[in-house]
Amino acid sequence: MTKPEPTSGNEVFDAKLHTLLRLPLKTLQRLAVSANGFVFDPSTGQSYMLNETGLDLLHRLQQAPEPAALIESLLHDYAVTPRALERDLLEFVGSLREHLGV
């Protein structure tokens, strides 16, 4: 019997999450974002309010990291279990996609 290969922890995440995290960079970068969490989409005229965590995540997504790197940094920076992170990311990015029409 062989020992299992060590994993980085990202393998626990559903492949759907990695796909959802690949948002169109051009769409994310068109957003006007204020320091207090006010987000304005000039192409649709819609605006949104984000809390501090949502604002941090949007800024990270605008930097277009690879999904695995984004997940790794979020796990490092926030005291959250991988399953809670997956759930929260699916909810946030799903909502973001819906509002942005992507």
C-alpha positions in Angstrom: 0.0 0.0 0.0 1.4 3.4 -1.0 1.1 6.6 1.0 -1.3 9.2 -0.4 0.3 12.2 -2.0 0.2 15.4 0.1 -2.4 17.9 -1.1 -2.5 21.7 -0.8 -6.1 21.6 0.4 -7.6 23.0 -2.8 -8.6 19.6 -4.0 -11.5 19.6 -1.5 -13.2 22.4 -3.5 -15.8 21.6 -6.1 -14.6 22.1 -9.7 -17.7 24.4 -10.1 -16.1 26.9 -7.7 -12.9 27.1 -9.8 -15.0 27.7 -12.9 -17.2 30.4 -11.2 -14.1 32.2 -9.9 -12.9 32.8 -13.5 -14.9 36.0 -14.0 -14.2 38.2 -17.1 -11.5 40.6 -16.0 -12.7 43.3 -18.3 -16.1 43.2 -16.6 -14.6 43.3 -13.1 -12.3 46.2 -14.0 -15.2 48.4 -15.4 -16.7 48.6 -11.9 -16.2 51.8 -10.0 -15.5 50.8 -6.4 -15.3 53.2 -3.4 -13.4 52.6 -0.3 -16.6 52.2 1.8 -18.0 49.4 -0.4 -20.2 51.3 -2.9 -19.9 49.6 -6.3 -21.2 51.2 -9.5 -21.4 49.4 -12.9 -21.3 52.2 -15.5 -22.4 49.8 -18.3 -25.8 49.0 -16.6 -26.2 52.0 -14.2 -26.7 49.6 -11.3 -25.0 50.1 -8.0 -24.4 47.8 -5.0 -23.1 47.9 -1.5 -20.6 45.5 -0.2 -19.4 44.8 3.3 -15.7 44.8 4.2 -15.3 41.2 3.3 -17.1 41.5 0.0 -15.1 44.5 -0.9 -11.8 42.6 -0.1 -13.0 39.7 -2.3 -14.0 42.0 -5.2 -10.6 43.7 -5.1 -8.9 40.3 -5.1 -11.0 39.1 -8.0 -10.1 42.3 -10.0 -6.5 41.3 -9.7 -7.3 38.1 -11.7 -5.6 35.5 -9.6 -5.7 31.8 -10.5 -8.6 30.3 -8.5 -6.2 28.0 -6.5 -4.1 31.0 -5.5 -7.2 33.0 -4.5 -8.5 30.2 -2.4 -5.1 29.7 -0.8 -4.8 33.3 0.1 -8.3 33.5 1.5 -7.7 30.4 3.7 -4.6 32.1 5.0 -6.1 35.5 5.6 -9.4 34.5 7.1 -10.2 32.2 10.0 -12.6 30.0 8.1 -12.9 26.3 7.3 -12.5 25.2 3.7 -16.2 24.2 3.5 -17.4 27.5 4.8 -15.1 29.3 2.4 -16.4 27.3 -0.5 -20.0 28.0 0.5 -19.4 31.7 0.9 -17.5 32.0 -2.4 -20.2 30.1 -4.3 -22.8 32.5 -2.9 -20.8 35.7 -3.4 -19.5 34.9 -6.9 -22.9 33.5 -8.0 -24.6 36.8 -6.9 -21.8 38.8 -8.5 -22.2 36.9 -11.8 -26.0 37.4 -11.6 -25.7 41.2 -11.1 -23.1 41.6 -13.7 -24.8 39.4 -16.3 -21.9 37.1 -16.8 
